[in-house]
Amino acid sequence: MEDGLPWGESPIDLAEEDDAALQTGWGWIWGVLASSSVALALFNAHAVRNWAEQLPPNAMTAPIVAAAEHWYDTADRLGLNRMVDAAERAAKALRADRAA
């Protein structure tokens, strides 16, 4: 079958390791991954606390739950929980309006 590609080349071959464009792409990917991880750690204390509270209570999970509670309290003092709290209040008000 003739697909029009020169012998030995494939449309899915990656560029060589020393290709500047490939290195820039990897840098961009790692930057996105790092910045999204930092944003989740900063602004998602609610979810971390909820996840930790669902762990089975034992000696191994107790430090995780304590750390999650501590981070939630710290984030609250820094005002990082305000947006989630506002969204939860709005959702609760909408549910109350629908029930009435």
C-alpha positions in Angstrom: 0.0 0.0 0.0 1.4 3.4 -1.0 0.7 6.1 1.5 2.9 8.8 0.0 5.4 8.8 2.9 9.2 8.4 2.2 10.6 5.1 3.3 11.4 5.0 7.1 9.3 8.0 8.0 6.1 7.8 10.0 3.5 10.5 10.7 3.9 9.7 14.4 7.7 9.8 14.7 8.9 12.2 17.3 11.6 14.7 16.6 15.1 14.1 17.9 15.8 14.6 21.6 17.9 17.7 20.8 15.1 19.4 18.8 14.5 22.8 20.3 10.7 22.7 19.6 10.4 19.4 21.4 12.3 20.7 24.4 10.1 23.8 24.5 7.0 21.7 24.4 8.2 19.6 27.3 8.9 22.7 29.3 5.5 24.0 28.6 3.9 20.8 29.7 5.8 20.7 32.9 5.0 24.3 33.6 1.3 23.7 33.1 1.5 20.6 35.4 3.3 22.5 38.1 1.1 25.6 38.0 -2.1 23.5 38.1 -0.8 21.5 41.0 0.0 24.6 42.9 -3.4 26.1 42.2 -5.1 22.9 43.3 -3.1 22.8 46.5 -3.9 26.4 47.3 -7.5 26.6 46.3 -8.9 23.1 46.8 -8.5 22.7 50.6 -12.2 21.7 50.8 -11.7 18.7 48.5 -8.6 17.6 50.3 -10.3 17.8 53.6 -13.4 15.9 52.3 -11.2 13.2 50.8 -9.2 12.8 54.0 -12.4 12.5 56.0 -13.5 9.6 53.9 -10.4 7.6 54.6 -10.9 4.7 57.0 -9.9 5.8 60.5 -6.7 4.1 61.6 -3.2 4.9 62.7 -1.9 5.3 59.1 -4.6 7.8 58.0 -4.8 9.9 61.2 -1.8 12.1 60.2 -3.3 12.6 56.7 -6.6 13.7 58.2 -4.8 16.0 60.7 -2.7 17.6 57.9 -5.8 18.1 55.7 -7.6 19.7 58.6 -4.6 21.9 59.4 -4.3 23.0 55.7 -8.0 23.7 55.5 -7.8 26.0 58.6 -4.7 27.7 57.3 -6.3 28.3 53.9 -9.4 29.6 55.6 -7.3 32.1 57.7 -5.6 33.2 54.4 -9.0 33.7 52.7 -8.4 31.0 50.1 -11.7 29.3 50.9 -13.9 32.3 50.2 -14.8 31.4 46.6 -15.7 27.8 47.5 -17.7 29.0 50.5 -19.6 31.5 48.4 -20.3 28.9 45.7 -21.6 26.5 48.4 -23.9 29.2 49.9 -25.2 30.0 46.4 -25.9 26.4 45.7 -27.6 25.9 49.1 -29.8 29.0 48.4 -30.8 27.7 45.0 -31.7 24.3 46.5 -33.8 26.1 49.2 -35.6 28.1 46.5 -36.4 25.0 44.5 -37.7 23.2 47.6 -40.0 26.1 48.5 
